[in-house]
Amino acid sequence: MARNRPPSQRQLKAGELIRRALADIINREDLRDPALQGVSVTIAEVRASADLKVATVFAAPLGTDADADAVIAGLQRCGRFLRGRLGRELEMKSTPRLNFRLDTTFDTADDMARLLARPEVARDLGSEEE
C-alpha cells in the first residue's frame, strides 16, 4: 500500500542541496550530449526519496526552442556523470540516483495567465473588486 506522506525536513533539505549543486554543475560543466549543446537548463525542484537513495529532478530547457523531451533524455543519459560530480560536491552518506523529469510548472503558469487574461474572466474578476 502506497503512503502519501508529506516530505520530511530531511528530504526537503537534501532536495534543495542537490538542486543547488546540480544547477551549478550543469552550468559549469561542458556536457557532451548533443541534445544539451547550447541549451540552458533550469532545475526547478528536486524531490528526494525517504531513504535519500533516489532523487527526482524536475528540469526544463530555459528560453530556447529546444525539444524539451530531448533535453530530458540528454540529462538522463548524462545522469551517471552528473551523479559522480554531485558525489564530490555533497557531504552525504551516499549520492542519490538521479531521475530527470520535465518540469511543466512554467507551462501551467502561462496557461493560467492566458485564462485570467480572457475578457469574460477579467470581467468576472473586476466585479468582485468593486
N, C-alpha and C positions, 0 to 999 in steps of 0.2 A: 504494500500500500504506500503510495507516494504521499509525502507530507509537504504541505506548503507553508513552511515556516519562513518568517522574515529573516534576512541575513543577519548574522551576529555582528557585533562590533569588530571582532577579529577578521571576519570575512570582508567587511566594508573597508577596513584599514588596509588589508592585504590587496584588495582590488584597486584601491587608489594608488598604493605604492607601485603596483605592477603597471597601472595605466600611465603614470608619470614616467617611469623608467622606459617603458616600451615606446612611448611617444618620442622620448629623447633618442633612443636607439634608432628608430626608423628615420628620424630627422638627420641624425649624424652619419649613419652607415649608408654606403652605396650598395643598395640591394640590386643584384644582378638579374632578377626575374624580369623578362620582357614586359609583363603586364604592369610592373611597378616603375618602369623607366619614365622619368619626367612627370611623375604623378605625386602630388602632395596627399598624404593620408592623414585623416584625423581619427584619433582614438577617443570615442565619446564616453565609453564606460567599460569597465572590466568587472565581471561577476565571478567571484571565487567560489568553488565548491566548499562544502562544510569541512572537508578534510584538507583543503588547500592544495590538492593534487591536480586539479583541473581549473583552468581559468577561461571563461568565455569572453572574448574580446569583441566589442562592437565597434566596427570601423567603417569608414566611408571615404571615397575619394573627395578631395576638397577643391571646389571651384574649377573643375575641369569637366570636359565631356567624356571622360574615361568611362569605360564599361565597368560599372560597379561590381558586377559578378566576377569579371575577370580580375579585378583588383583583389577581391576577397580570395579568389582561388590562388593568386600570386602570393598573398600573405600566408595562406595555408601551406603552400609549397616551401616558403621561407621559415616556417614555424620552428623547425629544429635549430636553424641558425639563430633565430631570434631568442629562442629559449636558452641557448648557450650563452649569448650575450647578456641576457637577463640574469642568469645564474651568477655571472661575475659582478653584477651591479647590486644585487639584493642580498641582504643577510637573512636568508630563510633556510630552514632545515632542508627543504627540497624545493626545486624550481618546478612550478606547475606546468603541465602540458597545456599548450595554447590552442584553443579552438576559435577560429575567426568567423564572425557573422556580420552581415551587412546591417549597418545602423540606419534605421528608417525614420528616426525622430525628426530630422530636418524636413523630410518629405511630408510627414504628418503635420508639422508646424505650418508649412506652406499651404497645405490643404485647408487647415483651419483658418488661416489668414484670408485665403480666397473666399471661403464660406462666409466669414464675417464681413467681407467687403461687398457681398451681394446686396443689391438695393433693398430687397424685401427684408433681409436680416437687419441691415442698417436701420431701416425704418422701424422695425420692432424694437431694436436696442435703443433708438432715440426716444421712443415713447416712454420707456422705463425711467430714463434720466430726468424727464420733465416733471 
